[in-house]
Amino acid sequence: MAISLRLSRGGAKKRPYYRIVAADSRKPRDGAYLEQIGTYNPLLAKDDEKRVQLNEDRARYWLGVGAQPSDRVARFLDAAGVKERTARNNPNKAEPGEKAKERAEEKATKAAEAEEARKAAEEEANAPAEEAAAEEAPAAQEGAAEETAATADEGEKAEG
């Protein structure tokens, strides 16, 4: 028989209250258990001493017999100093999935294309202005030359 130290839920709807029990792992969560070794009331403040109450001697006994604590109970036992809990490390969990990677690549390519389009639009906007300025400058020079010629002609007419 595999024994586990786990939480058994009690309390009303939306008002949970848990017993920390040693139970056969094949039994239902709230079913029959071998022994109650503590309680857990998640509604109390985190620093309240009555939030987690644990009979450490019985917990050590059940661990000595080979009972496997659930993750939450292992955290309680570690906090009480009964059993050292090793931190789990799953570096792949932090990596995004395939779809997320694809979406990120698409977003990056769209951003790059938009940046290129923006630069091209700026260059286009600047290029006609430069060309227009270049076209206006000779026209202005021609106009100035025409004006000077016209004034010279007027000067000759006035003299003659």
C-alpha positions as CSV (number, residue, x, y, z in Angstrom):
1,M,0.0,0.0,0.0
2,A,1.5,3.4,-1.1
3,I,1.0,6.0,1.6
4,S,0.9,9.7,0.8
5,L,0.8,12.8,3.0
6,R,-1.6,15.1,1.4
7,L,-4.4,17.6,1.9
8,S,-8.0,16.5,2.4
9,R,-10.5,19.3,1.7
10,G,-13.3,20.2,4.0
11,G,-15.3,23.3,4.7
12,A,-18.2,25.0,2.9
13,K,-18.3,26.2,-0.7
14,K,-15.8,29.0,-1.2
15,R,-14.5,28.5,2.4
16,P,-11.8,25.8,2.1
17,Y,-10.3,24.1,5.1
18,Y,-7.9,21.3,4.8
19,R,-6.7,18.4,6.9
20,I,-3.2,17.2,6.4
21,V,-3.6,13.4,6.4
22,A,-1.7,10.2,5.8
23,A,-3.8,8.2,3.4
24,D,-3.6,5.4,0.9
25,S,-2.8,7.0,-2.4
26,R,-5.5,5.0,-4.1
27,K,-8.3,6.5,-2.0
28,P,-10.3,9.6,-3.0
29,R,-9.0,13.0,-2.0
30,D,-11.6,13.5,0.7
31,G,-12.1,9.8,1.4
32,A,-10.9,7.6,4.2
33,Y,-7.4,8.3,5.6
34,L,-5.1,6.5,8.1
35,E,-4.3,9.4,10.3
36,Q,-4.8,13.2,10.5
37,I,-1.4,14.9,11.3
38,G,-2.4,18.5,10.9
39,T,-4.6,21.2,9.5
40,Y,-4.3,24.0,7.0
41,N,-6.6,27.0,6.8
42,P,-5.8,29.2,3.7
43,L,-8.3,31.9,4.8
44,L,-6.1,33.0,7.7
45,A,-3.3,35.5,7.3
46,K,0.0,34.1,6.0
47,D,1.8,35.0,9.3
48,D,-0.9,33.5,11.5
49,E,0.5,30.6,13.5
50,K,-2.9,28.7,13.2
51,R,-2.8,28.8,9.4
52,V,-0.7,25.6,9.3
53,Q,-0.7,23.3,12.3
54,L,1.3,20.1,12.1
55,N,2.1,17.2,14.4
56,E,5.8,17.0,13.5
57,D,6.4,13.7,15.4
58,R,3.7,11.9,13.4
59,A,4.9,13.5,10.2
60,R,8.4,12.2,10.8
61,Y,7.0,8.7,11.6
62,W,5.0,8.6,8.3
63,L,8.0,9.8,6.3
64,G,10.1,7.1,8.0
65,V,7.6,4.5,7.0
66,G,7.9,5.7,3.4
67,A,5.0,8.0,2.9
68,Q,5.4,10.4,0.0
69,P,4.3,14.0,0.6
70,S,2.4,16.0,-2.0
71,D,4.0,19.2,-3.2
72,R,2.0,21.5,-0.9
73,V,2.6,19.2,2.1
74,A,6.3,19.0,1.3
75,R,6.4,22.8,1.4
76,F,4.7,22.8,4.9
77,L,7.2,20.1,6.1
78,D,10.1,22.2,4.8
79,A,8.8,25.3,6.5
80,A,8.5,23.3,9.8
81,G,12.0,21.9,9.4
82,V,10.8,18.3,9.3
83,K,12.0,17.5,5.7
84,E,14.3,19.3,3.3
85,R,12.5,20.1,0.1
86,T,14.7,20.3,-3.0
87,A,13.7,23.1,-5.4
88,R,12.6,21.8,-8.8
89,N,14.2,23.3,-11.9
90,N,12.6,23.1,-15.3
91,P,14.4,25.5,-17.6
92,N,12.3,24.6,-20.6
93,K,9.2,25.8,-18.9
94,A,10.3,29.4,-19.3
95,E,10.8,29.0,-23.1
96,P,7.9,30.1,-25.3
97,G,6.1,27.4,-27.3
98,E,6.4,26.9,-31.1
99,K,3.3,29.0,-31.9
100,A,4.6,31.8,-29.7
101,K,8.0,31.7,-31.4
102,E,6.3,31.8,-34.8
103,R,4.2,34.8,-33.8
104,A,7.3,36.6,-32.5
105,E,9.1,36.0,-35.8
106,E,6.2,37.3,-37.8
107,K,5.9,40.3,-35.6
108,A,9.6,41.0,-36.0
109,T,9.5,40.7,-39.8
110,K,6.4,42.9,-40.0
111,A,8.2,45.5,-37.8
112,A,11.3,45.3,-40.0
113,E,9.2,45.7,-43.2
114,A,7.3,48.7,-41.7
115,E,10.6,50.3,-40.7
116,E,11.9,49.8,-44.3
117,A,8.7,51.3,-45.7
118,R,9.0,54.2,-43.4
119,K,12.6,54.9,-44.4
120,A,11.7,54.6,-48.1
121,A,8.8,57.0,-47.6
122,E,11.1,59.5,-45.9
123,E,13.7,59.2,-48.7
124,E,10.9,59.6,-51.3
125,A,9.6,62.7,-49.4
126,N,13.1,64.1,-49.2
127,A,14.2,63.3,-52.8
128,P,11.4,65.2,-54.5
129,A,12.0,68.2,-52.3
130,E,15.7,68.1,-53.2
131,E,14.9,67.7,-56.9
132,A,12.3,70.5,-56.7
133,A,14.8,72.7,-54.9
134,A,17.4,71.8,-57.6
135,E,14.9,72.6,-60.3
136,E,13.8,75.8,-58.7
137,A,17.3,77.0,-58.3
138,P,18.1,77.0,-62.0
139,A,14.7,78.4,-62.7
140,A,15.3,81.1,-60.2
141,Q,18.7,81.8,-61.8
142,E,17.1,81.9,-65.2
143,G,14.3,84.2,-63.9
144,A,16.9,86.4,-62.3
145,A,18.8,86.5,-65.6
146,E,15.6,87.4,-67.5
147,E,14.8,90.1,-64.9
148,T,18.2,91.6,-65.3
149,A,17.9,91.4,-69.1
150,A,14.4,93.0,-68.9
151,T,15.7,95.8,-66.6
152,A,18.6,96.3,-69.0
153,D,16.1,96.5,-71.9
154,E,14.0,98.9,-70.0
155,G,17.1,101.0,-69.2
156,E,17.9,101.2,-72.9
157,K,14.4,102.1,-73.8
158,A,14.4,104.8,-71.2
159,E,17.6,106.2,-72.6
160,G,16.6,106.0,-76.2
